[in-house]
Amino acid sequence: MVGLIVARSKNNVIGKNGQIPWRIKGEQKQFKELTTGNAIVMGRKSYEEIGHPLPNRLNIIVSRTKKFEGENLITASSVQEAIALAKEKDENLNVYIAGGYGLYKEAIPFVDKMYITEVDLVVEDGDVFFPEFDADEFDLEIGETGGEEIKFTRTVYVRRAGEKAKDKADAAQITYKRLTEAELETFINMRITQLTEEYEVEGKRPPEDVNLKTALEDFYHRHMADGTFVSWLALDGDKIIGTSGMSFVEKPPYFSCPTGRLGLLSSMFTNPNYRRMGIAKELLHRVVEEARSYGCGAVWITASNMGVKLYTAYGFEHNGNFMQYKL
């Protein structure tokens, strides 16, 4: 079961100046009762405000700029990935989305229940609000009331049968095409964003003296023209949501690669909202087939931690003797 837990004021406020704008004895009791022994999913800012993993539950932090690891603490890049990671740990875990706004908005199409505590209070100058949703997709259950000076009422929105959003792989119109000049500028911007995020995850800042956009434009124009670089794109409508690239190089032939031709895999990226849907596997397959057609005897890649599982399942093998000398 995937649930969402939130408390909101009469005017839909859930936060003000980085804080919950009320203190009501017993109001947060339900949160502990539901999440203990299960999994909670929260954004980076929400987690950093708490400052530590909540005990006796799996804490999954959604972040694309930082990595959080520890006992009962892992990182995901999207709500969908967080749900999948929780189920990999234990398929019997209930998963609860715990905020903030961005995660709530992303999660609403996937939740089975929303535990919304309605606080009998109007908050002036609130700066974080609970996202709008279609109440017709849910049945409303009214629960207990509590509070002394400020009253609250427990409610549960239970998604009606047949109303849960389809898997995005079914709902989205995913198509695949080879990269052309028409998509090149978008492709380059996505590549720079991807590389920048990889630096930030490692706690580093990209070097400011490198004009990466100009260098990438020069590389792609030259190597697309001579056929030594190809890329396949995944699109949802007109939106590029996944990329893969393959460069072709040659070495002197050797026994296991008599052509001497090698494929260098790069630019593997899927929009976080579309992950765990088979898109990366399809993109990988298409550029591997490009390498096969080019006459390559092998494909090489330096895999990220997230990518290792994909490549291993596809059939890539580790090469323990691979080394690099940086010039």
N, C-alpha and C positions, 0 to 999 in steps of 0.2 A: 504494500500500500504506500502511495506517495501522498503526503499531506503537507499542508501549509499552516503555519501558526503565526498569528498576528493579533495585536490589540490596536484598535483605532478609535479616535474620538468621534463625536457626533458629526463633525465636519471633515471626517476622513483623514485626519492628521495621524501619522505614526511616528514622527520625529521632529525635533526642534533643536537647532544648535548642536547636533550630534548626540542628543540625549532623548530618552523617552520622557515626554513632558508631563508625567504624573508619577506618583508613588502611592500605590494602593495595596494595603496589606491583603495578601492572599491572591492578588491578581495573577501572579506569575506561577502559582502552584501547578496549574494545568500543564504548563510548558515542561516542567521537570517530570511530571507523571507520564506524559506522553513520550518524551524523548529518551528517558533513561533506558539503557539497554538497546537502543536503536541508533539510527544515524541522523545527524543534523547537518544541514547544508547552509552555509552563510557566505556572504561576500567578504572580500579582504578587509574593507573598512570596518564592517561589523565585528569581524574577528579581532582586529587590532584595538578596537575600543574595549573589548573584553580582556585581551592581553594574554590569554592562555586557553588551552583546550578545556572544554567542559568535561567533567569526570563521568565515567561509567557510560560513555556513548562514543560512537565513531564520529569524529569531527572532520567534515570535508569542506575545505575552503575553496571557493571559486575565484581564481585569479589567473590572469594572463601575464602578469608582470613580476610576481614573486612566487617562490616555492616554499611551502610549509610542510615539514616532515617531522614526525615524532611518534610517540606512543599514542595510538588512536587518533592520529592527525595526518591527513593526506591532502593533496591539492588536485583540483580538477580545473579544466578550462571552460566548462559550461555546465549548466544544470543537467543536461542530458548525460554528459560524461560522469557527473557526480552520482547520478542515480545508478548508472551502469556499474561504477566502481563499488558502490555500496552493495549491490546485488552480487558482484563477484566475491566480495568478502563473505557475505552470508545472504543467500537468497530469501531468508525469512525475516531479514531486517525491514522494519518500517522506516521510510525516509521522510524527514520533515524539513521543509524549507523555512529558514528562520530569518530571512531578510539580508540586505535591505531592499529598497524599491526595485532596483534593476533585476535582482533575482526573483522577486515576487512576480514581476511582469513577465519574465522569461518562463517562469514555472507554471503559471496559471493554466495554460493549455494541457499540461500533463498531470495535474493533481487529481486525486480521487476525492479528497476531502479538504475543505478549508475550515480550520478552527479559528473563528474570528470573535475576539472578545470586544463587545461594543461598550465603550466607556462613555458614561453619561456626562460628558464634558465638552465644551467648545474651546478649542485651543486657538488663541489669537497668534498670528504671525508664525504658524507652523511652516516648516520648509520641506518636509518630506511627507508625501501622501500615499495612501494605498492605491494601487492601480485600479482603473475601472475594469469591470468584467461583466459578462452577460449572465445576469442572475437567472435567466430562463433555462440555463443549462444545468441548474442545481435545484435540489429540494432543500428547503430550509428547516432545520431543527432548532428549536429554542430550548436552551438548557437552564442551568442554575443562575441565580443572581447573587451578588455579594457586594461588599464594600460598605463603608459607613458614611463618611463625609462625601465621598465620590462613589456612586453606584456603578456596577458593571454587570453585563449579561453575557453569558456564554452562548454562542451560536455555532452551529456546524452546517456548512454548505456541502451537501453530498451530491456528487455529480450523477445526473440521471443516466440510466442505462442507454448506451448508444450515442451519448453526447460527448464522450471523451475524444479529444482531438486525435486524429489518426497520426500514426508515425509519419514524421516529416518526409521520409523517403517515399511514402505513398501519396501524401498530400501535395508535395512539391513536384513540379514538372522538371526533373533533372535531365539535362541533355549533355552530350559530350562533343567537343570539337577540337581540332588542332588550332594552336595559337597562330594568329595572323597579325599583320601590322596593325589592323584595326583595334585589336585588344592589347597591343604592346604597352601603351602608357599605363593602363590599369594594372597589367601584369607586373610591371616594374615597381609601381607604388606598393602593391601587395608584397612583393619580394623584400622591399626595404622595410616595411612594417614587420614582416616576419623576422628578419635578421635583427632589427632593433629590439624586438621582444626577447629574442634569444640572449642578447647581451644583458638585458635588464634582469632576466630570470637568474643569471649568474652573478647579479649584483654589480655589473660593470656598465659604464656609459660608452656608447659608440664613439669612436675617435672623430673629433670635429673637423680634422683636416682632410678627411676622405670624402671626395665628391662622388658618392656611390651611384647616384642617379645617372650622371654622365658616363661613368664607367660601364654601367649595365646597358645603357642605350647603345654604346659602341659595341659591346660584346654581342648582344642579341642581334643587332643589325648585321654584323659581319657573319656570324655563325648560322643565322637563319638563312642568309643568302647562299652560303656554300653548303648547306645541308648538314652541318656538323652540330647543330642544336635543334631539337624539336621539343615541343611542349604540348600536352593535352590539358584542356580546361573542362571543368564541370560547371554548368550553369543552371540556375533556377530562374527560368525566364531569360531576362537579359543580364542578370546579375551573376558575375563570376564568384563561385563559392568554393572552388577547389582548383589546385594547380599541381602539375608535375612536369619535370623537365629531364631531358637526357642529352648529355654532350657526348660526342664520339671522338676518341683519341686513338692513336696507334703506337704500339711498341714493336720492337723486333719480334717476329713470331716465336712461339715456344710450344712445347708439346701439348699442353692443355689448351692453348689458344693459337692454332696454326695460322690464323689470319692476322694475329697481332692487334686486332681491333677490340677496344674496350668501351663499354658504356659507363659514364659517370652520372649517377642519379642525383638530381638536385631539385630544389624548388617544390618539394612535397609539402603541400599545405591544404588544410580543409578548414573553412570557416567553423569556429567552435559550435555554432548553432546547428551544424549539419554533420557533426561527428557521430561515430558509432552507427553509420547507416550504410556502410559498404562502399562509399564514394572513393575513399583513399585506395582501397583495393582495386577498384575499377581503373582509376587513374594510373596506378602502378602497373597494372597489367598492360595498359595501352602503350606506355613508353618502353616497357620491357620488350614488347613485340616489335616496336620500332628498332630497338637494338638488335633483335634477332634478324630483322630484315636487312639491316645494315651490314650484317656479317660478324657481329661481335661474338667473341667467345666467352665473355663474362661481363657482369655488371657490378660495379663497385659503388659503395655508399659509406659515408660516415653517418651512422644512425643516431638520432636523438633517443633519449630514454623512452619517449612515447612511441617512437617508430619501431623500436626493436621487436615488439610483439607482432606488428604487422609484417615486417620483413621476414621474421623467422617462420611465421605461418605460411608465407608465400613460398618459402624454400631457400632463402638466403642463409648462408652459413658464416659463422664467425671465422676470421683469420687472425689467429693469435700472434702472428709475426708481423702484422702491419705496423709500420713505424712512419714517423714524419720528421723531416728536418726542415725547420722554418728558416727561410732566407730573408 
